[in-house]
Amino acid sequence: MRRYFFLWLLCCIALVGLLPSCVHKPASQIVTADGNFPQDVARILISKCAVSGCHNAASYHNASELRLDSWDALFDGGSSGAVVVPYNAENSPLLYFVNTDAAAGPVATPTMPESTTALPQSPLTKAEYNILKNWIANGAPDKNGNIAFASDAGTRQKIYISQQGCDLMAVVDAQRHVVMRYIPIGASAAKIESPHCVRTASDGMYAYASFLNGDYIQKIDTRTDQVVAGANVGTLKANGSWNILYIAPADTAVVSSSWVGDGILAYIKSSTMTADPGRTLGGGSTLVYPHGIASNRSFDTFFVTAQYGNVVYKMSADGMMYKQLSVNGSPASTSSDSTTNAPNPHEILMSSDYSHYFITCQTTNEVRIMNAHTDSVIAHIPVGAFPQEMAISTTVPYLFVSCMEDISTVPGMRGSIYAINYLTLETHAIYGDFYQPHGLAVDDRNGLLYIVSTNANPNGPAPHHATACAGRAGWYSIYDIHTLQPFNNRRYQLTVMPYSAAARFR
């Protein structure tokens, strides 16, 4: 994580907020004496933090870009992301920097408020810390009871990011770009189930999550950001290592791949979230380590990558048609583990007109394009090392590809993003503030690309702060899809092993 050279200027709670942009507030949001905070919260934040030289409007640029002089400004975050996540005290970093008791929660340095000769300050008392903690746990409302990001629930643009190390789903507000909620997901309190893939329905009303170490596919209502149902796919295959999700165009069904040697495609009826054994495909040697999934427009033919080998499976939903398609011209072949002489197709993405599909080949470092009707290879495009996920824009002709292990031109970073013009097949490599980037989400409404860095390698950048979830925190970066340049050069810290990303209202 980058270091802040002027850390000594920080007073108060200069912790991890996303570097918010400087926004001019309308007259209705003019800072008042109490900052629009509840009285007991204002007594702490206004008198001890939003003071001269610290987190007020005049000084916050030298205090991790974090303003604490108003309730509204608080939710712009600071230089490392959101500092307060409503209803989630455990993952609100503001608390880490004001806490001096490890038994009460995570402790981060420097301890805030910072004491200086000009303004001597004492650490918060236990009672003051608990006031802030309880306030956040109850939604961090303003003095009138309003909750941040609660308005426009049916239309708010959001990005969902799975946190594979924490059993959480991060929800990012697309206007302020900060984490607005963390949704606890998973069906078991006894183990980390490792949420792997997240996908959103075309109408934006629901998101779905799969789990590497769990037996459920969960459904999230994107208006309330609550888990509302779960399908027990463990009844179809125990310890199935559920990987990729694919949603029917009208959100009538969800299919998920079981990434094991005798894998299956589980078919789930969306309305009831029940797994249908009669429509389950695979088993035995039919599907060997199935991973990426796409379908035709009518959702009656599936295309599935075999993670190891050179195969894309093509099969009908009724099980009457089954083919192994070679992606490189050699005889179709699968393997039980990674082979260095095979493409090892990872992910698959169907074009918007369903005429062709894209495949990332993680060993040969390329994207291959195949005709969905003739089953022939159209093109192969060299990209960076270990290509994984893809996201496509409909407003600019770009397919974006995350290349996790590419050698970066940016010191201390690892990985790249390739932008492929899907009309001309020209490529543009993007090297930036990424470390092992994986999940991608295009927000066509705002012209932005969200890039999720897993930062799983212990040689990666040290996080700005520890999290309540044990492990190494990752982050997301934001790029302009029109210029292919950074949107704001900010690093938005998440929790441990952020992995998959999906935009609401693509």
N, C-alpha and C positions, 0 to 999 in steps of 0.2 A: 504494500500500500504506500502511496506517496507520503512523504514526511512534510510537516508544516514547519517552515523555517522560522516563523514568527510565533511559535507556541507560547513564548513568554508573554505575549500580548493578550493571550486569552484570559478572560476572567470567567467567572461563573461556569456555565455549562457548555463549554466549547467542545462538544463531542462530535458525534457522527452524523450530522445531518447531511442530506444530499446537498451538494452545493446548489442552493436554490438560486434562481435568477432573481435579479433586482426588479421587483414588480411594483408599479405605482398603483396604490390602492384607491378605489373610488371613495367618495366622500363618506359613504356609509361605513367605511372601514378605517376611518381616521383613528389613530391611536388615542385612547382615553387614559385617564390617570390610572385606572385599574387594568388597562389592556384588554378589557372585556373578559377577563378571567373571573372565576368564582373568587369570592373575597379571601378565603384562606390560601388559595393558590397564588393569587396576586400578591399577597403579603410576602411570599417567598420569591417569586420570579421577578416582580417589579422592583422590590427593594434590595434584593441581593444579586440579581443577575443582569437585569436590563438597566445598568447604571453607566455613567460616563466611562468611556474606554472599554466597555465590554459589549454586551449583546443588545444595544439599542440601535436606533436607526442611524445614528451618526458614526458608530464604531464597529458595527457587526462585520464589515469587510475584513477587519483585522482579528476577528474572533470566530474563525471557521465558518464565516458567512451565515451565522446563526443569529436570527433576531428573536428575542424573548420579550419584547416590549408590547406585543399584542398577541392575542389568541390566534388571529388569522395568520400572522406572519410565522408563528411557530410551525405551522403545517406546510411551510415552504421547505422545511428542513435546513440542513447545513451542508458543509462541504463533503460529507461522506454519506449522505442519505437522510432518510427520515429519522428524527430524534424521538418522536412520540407517535406510536401506532395505536389509535383508539382501541380500547378493550384488550390490549395485549401489553401489560406491564413488563412481562418477561423479555420481550423483544423491543423495548423502547429504550434506546441507548442513553437518553438523557438521564435515566435513573442510574446507569452504571457510573457516570462521572460525578454524581453527587453522593454516592454511597461510600461509606467507610467501613462497613461491616459485611464481610464475605458471607456471613450466615444469613444475611437478609437478601442477598442477590449478587449478581456480578459486580465486580469493582474494577474501574478503569482509571487510568491516570492521564493527565493531571487531575487531582481532586478539585472540584468546583463547589462553591465559588473560590476563585483564586484570591489569595490575600496579598496585597501590595502595601508599600509604605504609605502611599497616598490614600489607600482605601483598605484598611485592615478588615479581614473577613474571617469568620470562623466557619468550619464545616457545618453542614446542615445537621441539626439534631435528629435523633431517631424519629421523633414525632413529626418533624418537617418532612423527612424522607417518606414516611408512611402517608402523609397527606398527599404528596405527589403520586405515590404508587397507587393508592386507592382511587385517586382522581382518574388516572389513566385506565385502570382496570374497569372503571365505570364509564368509559368512553371518552374521557378528557373533554367534557362539555364546556361551552362558554358559560358566562354567568346567567344566560337565559335558557340553558339546557340544550342548546344546539350541538349536534355532533358533526365533526368534520367529515366531509365526503358523503354525508347521508342523503343529500338531495339528488334529484334526477336519477333515482335508482334504476329505472327502466331504460335509460338512454345513456348513462355515463360510460364513456370509453375507458376501458381498463386493459391491463396486461396481466396475465396469470403466469406465475413462475413456480414450478415445483421445487421444493427444498428437500433433496433426496436424503440428506443426513439428519433431518429434524422432524419428519412427518408434519410438515407445514406447507401451505400454499400461500405464497406472497401474492398480494393484489396491488398492482401499481396504478395510481390514478394518472391517466394519460395527459391531463392538463398541467398538473404540477410535477409530474414525473416521479413522485416519491411513493414509497410503500404506504398504502392507506389502510390495509388490513393484513393480518396474518390469520389464515384459516387453519385450525387444527384438523388434520385429516388422518385417515387410517382407522382400522376397526379394533386394534388391540392396544391396550395400555401397557402390555408386558414386554413389547419389543418395538424396535424401529422397523417399520414396514417399507421404508424407502420409496416414497412416491416418485415415479419415474417419468411418465408422460402425462401431459395435460393437453386437452383439445377442447375447443369451444364450438358449440352448435352454430349453424349458419345464421340463425335468427338472434343469436347473442343471449338467449335466455338461460342457458345452462352450460356448465363446463364439466368435464369428466377427467378423472385421475386414475391411473393404474399404479400398481405397486410391485416392485421386484420381490419383496419379502412378505407379501400378504396374499390373501385369497379373495379380495373384493375389488370390484371396479366401483368407484364412488361418483355420485352425481352431485354437483354443486349448483345451487340457485344463484345466478349472478346478480340478481336484484338484492338479495339479502346477504350474499356471500356466506352461506351456510350449507353444510352437507345435508342433503334432504333424502338421500336414498343410497343403497348399495346393492350390487349384484354379487352373490357368492359364486365366483367362478372356480373356487376350490373344489366344488362338487363335481366339476368337469375334469379337473386335473389338480391334484394336490401339489404344493410347492412348484407352481407353474412358472414362476418368474415372469410375471405379466409385464410386457414391454410396451409396444406401440398400440395406440387407439386409433380407430378410424370411424367417423360418424357418418351415417347415411345422410344424403343431401337434405332431406326434410326432417332430420333428427328423429326418425322412427326407430332406428336401431344403432347399436355400437358394436363393433367387433374389436377384439383384442388378441394379440399374438402371445402365445406362451413360448418364451425363448428357452427351450430345452431341446435335447436331441430327438425326442419323439413329440414334438410340439403340436399344438392345435391352434385353430382360430375359434375363439369363443364368440358366440352370437348372443347379444343381449337386447331384449326389447326395452326401448328407452322409457316408455310411459310407465311401465311397472318395475323396471330394473330387475328383471328376472332372466337368468341364463336359460337358453333353449337348447337342451341336449340334442334334439332332433336336427338342429341346424349347425351343430358343431362340425367343423371340417378338420381333417388331419388325423393324427394318431399313428402309432407305429413308425414306419419309415417314410410316411407320406410327406411330412413337413419336418425337415431337419433344421433346427435352430431358426425358425421363422422370425422375422423381425418387422421390417417396414411393410405397410399395407396401403394399397390404393384400390379404387374400384372404378367400374364404368359408371356412366350417368344413371343408369337404372338400378344400380346396386345389386346386380345379379351375377356379376363376374368380378373376382378379386385378383389382384396382382400382389404377390408377397415375396419379399426378398429372403433368400436363404443366406444367413449371415456369413457362412463359410463355404466357399466354392465360387461358382460362376452362374448361379441359377436364380431366375425369377419364376416362382410358381404362378401359373394362371389356372384358375379353377372357377367353376360355376358355383353359385350359392347353394344349388340343390345337390352338389356333389357328383353330377353326371359328367362333368368335363374336368380333366386334370392334365396339365402339361408342365414340363420343365423346359423353360426357355433359357438358352445360353445368351449371356450378355456380351460375350467376347468372341464368338465364332467357334470356340473349341467345344468338344462334346460336353453336354450338360453333366455337371458333377458337383456333389456336395461333400462336406467333410465334417468331422466332429470337433474340429478346432481350426484356428486360423492357419492358413497356408500362404506362404510367401509368393507362390507362383500363380495365385488366383486373384481375381478382382475383389472377392469378399464384399458383395454388395450390402450396404448398410440400410440406407433409408430410400424411400421411393415417394415421389410427389407427382400427382396427375396434373396435366395442364388444364386450364380453365374450360377449354372446349372438348376435353376428354379424348383428343386425338393422339396424344403421345404422353409419355411420362419420363421423368428424370430419376436417375439412380446415382447415389454416391457410392463410389468404389473405394473403400478405405485403404486397401493395400496398394493398388495401382495409382492412387492419387488422381482420380479423374471423376468427372460426371459423365455418365452415358445417357443418351436420349434414345428411347425406343418407341416405335410406332405401336400404338395400342391395338390396332386392327390387324396389321400384317405380322406382328411379333418380330419385326426386324430392327436392327440397330440403325439409327439415323445419324448419330454423331457421337464422338467422344471428345471431351474437353478437359485438358490438363488443368488441375487446380493444385492447391497446397497440400501439405502432408496430413494424412488421416482425415479426409473429409467425412462429415457426419450428418448434421441436420441441414434442412433447407427451408426457406421461406420465400414466397413469391409476392410481388407487388402487381396490382392491377392498374395503378396510375402511372407507373414508369415501367419500362420493359426489362425489369431485373429479377433474376433468380439469385438469391443470396445463399451462400454455402459456408458453413463453419468448418474450418480446417484446424483441428485441435492441436496438432503437434508440429505445425509449420514453424520454421525458424523465423523469428520476427526480426524486423529491422529496427524495432524499438528496444533499447537496452532494458534488460530485466524482464521482458515480456515474452510470451510464447503463444503461437497460433496466429491465424489470419482469417479474414472473411473475404471470399471471392464473390464479386458481383458479375454475373453472367448476363449479358444482353441476350434475351431469349429470341430476339428477332434476327440479330446479326451473329450471335454466338461469340462476340468479342468479350474478353474478360478484363476485369480490373481488380487487382489485389489491394486489400485494405489492411494495413498494419497499424495497430493502435494500442490502446490501453487494455489489452486482453491477456488473459492467462488461461490457456486451455478452453477457448470459447466453445460452447456446445449449442445451447438453445438459442433460437432466433424467433423474433416476432415482428412482422411488418404492421405498422399502424398507418394504413393508407389515409385515414381521415386527417391525420396530422402530419403526414409525410415523414414518418420516422421509423427507424429500424432499432429494435432493442436487441442487444447482444449480451448473452449471459456467459460470464467467465466462471467456470467451475472452481478454478484455483485449487485443484485437488492435490497437485504435486507439492510435497513439503519444501521444494526449492522455489516455489512461487512467492509472490510478494506477501509480506506479513500483513494481516488484516489491520485496519485502523484500530479495531478494538475486538476483544473477545465477545462471544455471544452466549446466551443462556444455554444454547445447545452445544455440547462438546464437539470440538473439531475445528477445521480451518474454514473460515468464511470466504465466500466468493462475492461477486458483484455483477452489476449490469452497466453497460455503457449505451449511449444513444447516438445514432448517426442520422443525418439528413439523407433521405433516399434520393433526392434530386441532385445534390452536390457530391454525395458519397464522402462528406466531411463530417467531423464530429459536430454534434449539435451544441454541446457546451463544455466538452473536455472534463466532464465530471465523472467520478466513480461512485456509484450508488451501492453501498455495501448491503449484502443480504445475510442469510445465515449459512449453514454448512451444505456444501455440494449442491448449489442451485443448478438445475439441469435442463428442464424443458420449459418452453415458453409458448404462449398462445395469446393472440389479441382477440378481445371481444369486438364484434362488429368489424370483421375484416374488410 
